[in-house]
């Protein structure tokens, strides 16, 4: 089983509800995942695609590179613990709308080439990042590019709509 980085965009109103009832947020994420899988072309499936985002197993390399670049918020794990309940591989964390906007502003000014400046696949392998093995393969940085650029777009859209985020590993 792999550890996958997950993101759930929620409105400020949903954030208030989620803080009062963390189980609701987990159920909401699960319902969106089900809709995305079962009926991707349906309105619910489209909503899921807009609200959910995954960085697959690239989350640790993205964390490493963004920390190295000085990202002012933790856009991979979140800033504050949302719940102590296990959402897969530990608790879920939050980014408030302001933290999302701060992260998005940073990401929007950092093209992928600048993110990986002076870093090679073997450097990622030497940093012992999850998943172990494979980072020194040719093309590993190209694999990261897609996840990074998708993350930049996801944060930009969340900022545009004023959303918060719940983040977790599953």
TAJOBEL-V621467 format. One record per residue. N is the residue number from 1. D_LAST is the distance of its C-alpha to the last C-alpha in whole Angstrom. Layout:
BEGIN
N&D_LAST ; N&D_LAST
END
This chain:
BEGIN
1&9 ; 2&8 ; 3&5 ; 4&5 ; 5&7 ; 6&7 ; 7&11 ; 8&13 ; 9&16 ; 10&18 ; 11&22 ; 12&24 ; 13&25 ; 14&22 ; 15&21 ; 16&24 ; 17&22 ; 18&19 ; 19&20 ; 20&23 ; 21&20 ; 22&16 ; 23&16 ; 24&17 ; 25&15 ; 26&12 ; 27&14 ; 28&15 ; 29&12 ; 30&12 ; 31&15 ; 32&15 ; 33&12 ; 34&15 ; 35&18 ; 36&16 ; 37&16 ; 38&19 ; 39&22 ; 40&21 ; 41&24 ; 42&25 ; 43&25 ; 44&22 ; 45&20 ; 46&22 ; 47&21 ; 48&17 ; 49&17 ; 50&19 ; 51&17 ; 52&13 ; 53&12 ; 54&10 ; 55&11 ; 56&10 ; 57&10 ; 58&13 ; 59&11 ; 60&13 ; 61&16 ; 62&16 ; 63&16 ; 64&19 ; 65&21 ; 66&21 ; 67&22 ; 68&24 ; 69&26 ; 70&26 ; 71&23 ; 72&24 ; 73&21 ; 74&18 ; 75&16 ; 76&13 ; 77&12 ; 78&15 ; 79&18 ; 80&18 ; 81&16 ; 82&15 ; 83&15 ; 84&15 ; 85&13 ; 86&9 ; 87&7 ; 88&4 ; 89&5 ; 90&8 ; 91&10 ; 92&10 ; 93&13 ; 94&15 ; 95&18 ; 96&21 ; 97&23 ; 98&25 ; 99&22 ; 100&21 ; 101&25 ; 102&25 ; 103&22 ; 104&23 ; 105&27 ; 106&26 ; 107&24 ; 108&27 ; 109&29 ; 110&27 ; 111&28 ; 112&25 ; 113&29 ; 114&29 ; 115&25 ; 116&26 ; 117&30 ; 118&31 ; 119&27 ; 120&27 ; 121&25 ; 122&26 ; 123&26 ; 124&22 ; 125&22 ; 126&25 ; 127&22 ; 128&20 ; 129&17 ; 130&13 ; 131&14 ; 132&17 ; 133&20 ; 134&20 ; 135&21 ; 136&25 ; 137&25 ; 138&27 ; 139&25 ; 140&22 ; 141&23 ; 142&24 ; 143&20 ; 144&19 ; 145&22 ; 146&20 ; 147&17 ; 148&19 ; 149&21 ; 150&19 ; 151&17 ; 152&21 ; 153&22 ; 154&19 ; 155&20 ; 156&24 ; 157&23 ; 158&21 ; 159&24 ; 160&27 ; 161&26 ; 162&25 ; 163&22 ; 164&19 ; 165&16 ; 166&13 ; 167&10 ; 168&6 ; 169&4 ; 170&0
END
